[in-house]
Amino acid sequence: MKFLLITPLVLLLLSGNDNWQPNPAPVSKHKFIVAAHRGDHVIYPENTLEAYREAIKNEADYIEIDLRTTKDGELISMHDGSVNRMTNGQGLIKDLTLAELQQLKVKSRDTTDKQIYRIPTFKEILQLCKNKINIYLDFKAADPAQAYAMIKQYGMEKHVLVYINSAQQFAGWRMTAPKMPLMLSLPDSVKTVASMETFINKYHVDILDGSYKQYDADMVKFAESKRVPVWPDIQSSGEGPADWDQALAKGLSGLQTDHPAALVKYLKEKGLR
C-alpha cells in the first residue's frame, strides 16, 4: 500500500488549517459506488476506450484510469510504465512520442478477437466520460497543472477524484487545485480507529482506498463520521458475491472492482442500486 512521506512542502500545505474539512467526492446518483478498475477489462483490454464504454454501459459510477506522460508531453492512459505487456511494441512510455504510441496495437486476452485497440489519450477519455461517468484518476506520472487544465477544458472539475501515489503529487494537486478530492491508500500499519484518526488528521485525506480486508466496521463508521468515504479495492481473480457480502457487512459505501457489471447486478438484487 502506498502512503505519503511528510516533506517540508506537505507540512506547509497541511499546517495552520484547524478548520479543515474534506473535499467532497464527485456526486453520484447511486448510494453504493462502483469504480471499474481500468474500465471493464474482463470484456475488453484494460485502459482502452472500449473498456471504458463498457463500464459506462454497465452503470459503473467511475472508470479508474492510469495517467502517464509521453516523450512529447502528451497525456495517455496505461497502467504500466512500459508498453511491453499490453501492446505489440517495446519501450517506456516516457521515451515514446504520442504518434509512436498511437501506432501500437493493444493486446486482447481473447486470441480470437480481431478488433484493433489503441492507447487512448486523456482528451479522448474526458470527451467520452463527459455527462456520462466520473473519473477515478490514478495519477501515475504526470503534471497536476497540465492534467487539471485539461479537466477544466472539458468541464469535468466536479467529476474527477485523484488517487495520489507520492508526496510530490499530493503537494502538486493541493497547490494546483485545492478543492480536488484526493484519495490515499490506508497504510498497512493503520489497524484501529485511533490510528485511522491520526492518519486522517495528519494527511487531510478526502477519500480512503486500500484493500477492503484492511477495514472493520468501526473503522468505516469512524471515517464516514468524518465525511471521508471509504472506497477500497476488492479486485482479485476470484472476486465475487462472497467478497461483496463481506464488504457490505463492514458498512463500506463503495468498491473498486474488476467485475463492474457483475457487482452492479449483485447490488441491484440486494436493493442497493
Backbone torsions as a table, in degrees:
resi	resn	phi	psi	omega
1	MET	NA	140.0	-179.2
2	LYS	-85.9	147.5	174.3
3	PHE	-148.1	160.1	-176.4
4	LEU	-84.7	152.4	168.6
5	LEU	-101.5	137.7	177.8
6	ILE	-76.2	105.9	175.3
7	THR	-101.6	164.3	178.7
8	PRO	-55.1	-38.2	-179.2
9	LEU	-68.8	-41.7	177.6
10	VAL	-63.3	-42.5	177.7
11	LEU	-58.4	-41.9	179.8
12	LEU	-62.9	-41.7	-178.9
13	LEU	-68.0	-31.1	-176.0
14	LEU	-91.7	-14.4	-173.6
15	SER	-82.3	157.5	172.6
16	GLY	67.2	28.9	-179.4
17	ASN	-130.9	72.9	-178.2
18	ASP	-69.5	-20.3	-177.7
19	ASN	-99.8	23.2	-177.7
20	TRP	-56.6	135.1	171.4
21	GLN	-131.8	141.7	-179.1
22	PRO	-65.1	146.0	172.8
23	ASN	-69.3	133.0	-179.3
24	PRO	-69.4	146.9	175.2
25	ALA	-70.0	158.1	174.8
26	PRO	-52.8	144.9	-178.7
27	VAL	-70.7	137.8	174.1
28	SER	-129.3	152.0	178.9
29	LYS	-80.3	-6.6	-179.0
30	HIS	-107.9	144.3	178.7
31	LYS	-72.1	-40.0	179.0
32	PHE	-102.2	123.7	-172.2
33	ILE	-88.7	132.5	174.6
34	VAL	-116.0	117.0	176.6
35	ALA	-107.5	122.4	-177.5
36	ALA	-84.4	108.2	-176.6
37	HIS	-64.4	113.6	-177.3
38	ARG	57.5	31.8	-174.6
39	GLY	79.0	-169.9	177.0
40	ASP	-87.1	82.4	-172.6
41	HIS	-91.1	8.3	168.4
42	VAL	-72.8	-31.7	-176.4
43	ILE	-98.0	-42.9	-178.1
44	TYR	-122.8	161.8	179.0
45	PRO	-58.4	142.2	-176.3
46	GLU	-59.6	147.2	176.4
47	ASN	55.0	39.1	171.3
48	THR	-115.7	159.6	177.9
49	LEU	-59.9	-33.5	179.7
50	GLU	-65.0	-41.4	177.9
51	ALA	-65.8	-36.8	178.6
52	TYR	-69.8	-41.4	177.6
53	ARG	-60.8	-39.4	-179.3
54	GLU	-65.0	-39.5	178.0
55	ALA	-64.6	-39.0	176.0
56	ILE	-62.9	-46.8	-179.5
57	LYS	-58.9	-35.6	-176.2
58	ASN	-93.0	14.5	167.7
59	GLU	71.3	29.6	170.0
60	ALA	-66.2	157.4	178.8
61	ASP	-90.0	-28.2	179.3
62	TYR	-139.0	147.4	159.0
63	ILE	-102.8	135.6	175.2
64	GLU	-93.7	125.9	179.8
65	ILE	-125.1	156.9	-179.9
66	ASP	-113.5	119.0	-172.8
67	LEU	-99.9	129.0	178.2
68	ARG	-137.1	165.6	-175.2
69	THR	-116.9	133.5	-180.0
70	THR	-80.1	173.6	178.8
71	LYS	-58.3	-35.3	-178.2
72	ASP	-98.5	20.8	169.2
73	GLY	82.4	16.5	177.4
74	GLU	-92.5	152.1	-178.7
75	LEU	-99.8	129.1	179.4
76	ILE	-135.8	171.4	179.0
77	SER	-115.1	120.6	170.2
78	MET	-160.8	138.8	-177.8
79	HIS	-66.9	-51.1	-174.9
80	ASP	-77.9	156.5	175.0
81	GLY	-75.2	-17.2	177.0
82	SER	-118.0	165.4	179.0
83	VAL	-93.9	1.2	-169.8
84	ASN	-59.4	-46.4	-174.7
85	ARG	-73.0	-39.3	-168.2
86	MET	-100.6	-7.0	-176.9
87	THR	-133.2	178.1	175.7
88	ASN	-87.3	12.4	-179.7
89	GLY	-112.2	-175.4	179.1
90	GLN	-138.4	148.2	174.0
91	GLY	124.8	168.7	178.7
92	LEU	-87.2	142.2	179.3
93	ILE	-58.8	-38.7	-178.3
94	LYS	-68.3	-13.4	179.8
95	ASP	-104.2	2.6	-177.2
96	LEU	-119.3	142.6	177.7
97	THR	-79.6	164.2	177.4
98	LEU	-59.7	-42.5	-179.9
99	ALA	-59.9	-40.7	178.7
100	GLU	-66.7	-40.9	-180.0
101	LEU	-66.7	-35.9	-177.5
102	GLN	-73.3	-11.7	174.9
103	GLN	-83.4	-15.5	-176.4
104	LEU	-79.1	151.9	175.5
105	LYS	-104.3	129.8	177.3
106	VAL	-81.3	132.9	-175.3
107	LYS	-76.4	143.5	172.1
108	SER	-104.3	144.4	176.1
109	ARG	-69.8	-20.4	177.4
110	ASP	-84.9	106.1	-175.7
111	THR	-67.6	-14.6	178.6
112	THR	-91.7	-5.3	-177.6
113	ASP	-75.1	118.7	-178.9
114	LYS	-97.7	-2.0	-179.7
115	GLN	-67.8	147.0	178.6
116	ILE	-98.5	125.7	179.9
117	TYR	-114.0	143.9	-178.4
118	ARG	-123.4	161.3	174.1
119	ILE	-73.5	124.2	-177.3
120	PRO	-85.6	150.6	172.3
121	THR	-85.9	160.8	177.0
122	PHE	-63.1	-36.1	177.8
123	LYS	-60.0	-44.8	179.3
124	GLU	-62.5	-38.5	-179.7
125	ILE	-67.6	-43.7	178.3
126	LEU	-62.7	-41.1	176.9
127	GLN	-61.2	-42.0	-179.3
128	LEU	-65.9	-41.9	-171.1
129	CYS	-82.8	-22.9	-174.9
130	LYS	-54.1	126.9	-179.7
131	ASN	66.9	13.6	-179.1
132	LYS	-126.0	-40.2	-172.0
133	ILE	-161.1	154.6	175.4
134	ASN	-84.0	162.9	-178.8
135	ILE	-117.2	129.6	174.5
136	TYR	-103.3	101.9	-168.2
137	LEU	-95.9	100.6	175.2
138	ASP	-79.0	108.0	-167.5
139	PHE	-86.7	83.9	-173.1
140	LYS	-73.9	-57.9	-175.7
141	ALA	-156.6	91.0	-178.3
142	ALA	-160.8	173.2	179.3
143	ASP	-98.6	122.3	-178.9
144	PRO	-54.6	-41.7	-177.9
145	ALA	-63.1	-42.8	179.1
146	GLN	-65.0	-45.5	-179.0
147	ALA	-64.4	-42.2	-177.2
148	TYR	-69.5	-36.0	176.4
149	ALA	-59.5	-39.7	179.5
150	MET	-70.7	-39.3	176.7
151	ILE	-59.4	-43.8	178.8
152	LYS	-66.8	-37.8	179.6
153	GLN	-56.1	-35.8	-178.8
154	TYR	-99.0	10.7	176.2
155	GLY	63.1	36.1	-175.3
156	MET	-110.3	18.0	-176.0
157	GLU	-57.7	-33.8	-177.1
158	LYS	-92.2	9.5	-173.4
159	HIS	-128.3	20.5	-178.2
160	VAL	-132.8	139.6	163.5
161	LEU	-121.3	154.4	-175.2
162	VAL	-119.3	123.4	173.5
163	TYR	-86.2	125.5	-172.6
164	ILE	-96.8	133.6	-179.0
165	ASN	-110.3	-8.2	-177.3
166	SER	-158.8	161.9	176.8
167	ALA	-62.5	-36.1	179.0
168	GLN	-62.3	-42.8	177.5
169	GLN	-63.4	-43.9	179.9
170	PHE	-56.2	-50.6	-179.5
171	ALA	-63.0	-42.0	-179.3
172	GLY	-61.0	-43.3	-179.9
173	TRP	-72.0	-38.9	179.9
174	ARG	-64.5	-32.2	178.3
175	MET	-80.1	-39.1	-175.7
176	THR	-75.9	-44.2	-175.2
177	ALA	-142.8	81.1	-173.8
178	PRO	-57.9	-23.7	-177.5
179	LYS	-93.6	-0.3	178.8
180	MET	-70.4	127.5	177.0
181	PRO	-70.2	127.0	-177.9
182	LEU	-110.5	134.2	-179.8
183	MET	-107.7	133.5	176.5
184	LEU	-123.0	147.4	172.5
185	SER	-76.9	143.4	175.0
186	LEU	-74.4	124.7	178.7
187	PRO	-62.2	150.8	178.6
188	ASP	-59.6	-25.8	-178.1
189	SER	-73.7	-15.7	-179.7
190	VAL	-87.5	110.5	-174.2
191	LYS	-129.7	-1.0	-177.4
192	THR	-134.6	166.3	176.1
193	VAL	-61.3	-40.9	-178.5
194	ALA	-63.0	-44.5	179.9
195	SER	-71.1	-30.0	174.8
196	MET	-66.1	-42.4	178.5
197	GLU	-60.3	-43.0	177.5
198	THR	-60.2	-43.8	-179.3
199	PHE	-64.0	-47.6	-179.3
200	ILE	-61.6	-44.8	-178.6
201	ASN	-68.7	-32.4	-177.7
202	LYS	-72.6	-40.1	-172.3
203	TYR	-108.2	-5.7	-179.2
204	HIS	52.5	51.2	-179.3
205	VAL	-72.1	142.4	179.0
206	ASP	-95.8	-35.7	-179.6
207	ILE	-143.0	143.0	-179.3
208	LEU	-106.0	139.6	176.0
209	ASP	-121.8	-160.3	-176.1
210	GLY	119.1	-161.5	174.3
211	SER	-93.5	141.8	178.8
212	TYR	-60.7	-22.6	-179.3
213	LYS	-73.3	-16.1	179.6
214	GLN	-73.3	-21.1	-170.6
215	TYR	-101.6	148.4	166.2
216	ASP	-118.3	174.8	-173.7
217	ALA	-61.6	-37.2	-178.9
218	ASP	-67.5	-38.2	179.2
219	MET	-66.4	-42.7	179.3
220	VAL	-62.8	-45.9	-179.2
221	LYS	-61.5	-41.3	-179.8
222	PHE	-65.5	-47.5	-179.4
223	ALA	-57.4	-43.6	-177.6
224	GLU	-72.3	-25.4	173.0
225	SER	-65.9	-24.7	176.0
226	LYS	-89.7	5.1	-177.0
227	ARG	62.7	36.1	175.2
228	VAL	-112.4	102.7	179.5
229	PRO	-63.7	149.3	177.0
230	VAL	-115.6	107.9	-178.2
231	TRP	-126.0	76.1	-173.7
232	PRO	-83.0	178.3	179.5
233	ASP	-86.3	139.7	175.0
234	ILE	-127.7	-0.3	-174.0
235	GLN	-64.9	134.9	175.9
236	SER	-163.7	166.8	-177.9
237	SER	-63.7	-29.6	-177.9
238	GLY	-106.5	16.5	-176.5
239	GLU	-55.4	134.7	179.4
240	GLY	-171.7	-164.7	-174.2
241	PRO	-54.9	-35.2	179.4
242	ALA	-61.9	-40.2	177.1
243	ASP	-67.9	-43.7	-178.6
244	TRP	-65.1	-36.4	175.7
245	ASP	-60.3	-43.4	178.9
246	GLN	-62.4	-41.4	-179.7
247	ALA	-64.0	-43.6	179.2
248	LEU	-64.8	-37.6	-179.7
249	ALA	-63.4	-26.6	178.5
250	LYS	-82.8	-7.4	-179.6
251	GLY	84.6	13.8	179.6
252	LEU	-62.4	148.0	-177.1
253	SER	-113.4	7.7	177.8
254	GLY	-172.9	157.8	-179.9
255	LEU	-146.9	146.4	167.6
256	GLN	-97.3	125.2	-168.7
257	THR	-131.0	153.6	171.1
258	ASP	-88.2	-5.5	-174.7
259	HIS	-131.5	64.1	-174.2
260	PRO	-60.9	-40.8	-178.8
261	ALA	-63.5	-44.0	-179.6
262	ALA	-67.4	-39.0	179.0
263	LEU	-67.0	-41.2	177.3
264	VAL	-61.5	-43.2	178.1
265	LYS	-60.8	-44.2	178.4
266	TYR	-60.7	-45.2	179.9
267	LEU	-64.3	-37.6	176.4
268	LYS	-62.8	-41.1	179.0
269	GLU	-64.9	-28.5	178.6
270	LYS	-86.2	-1.7	-178.2
271	GLY	74.4	23.2	-177.9
272	LEU	-106.4	13.1	-175.2
273	ARG	-138.2	NA	NA
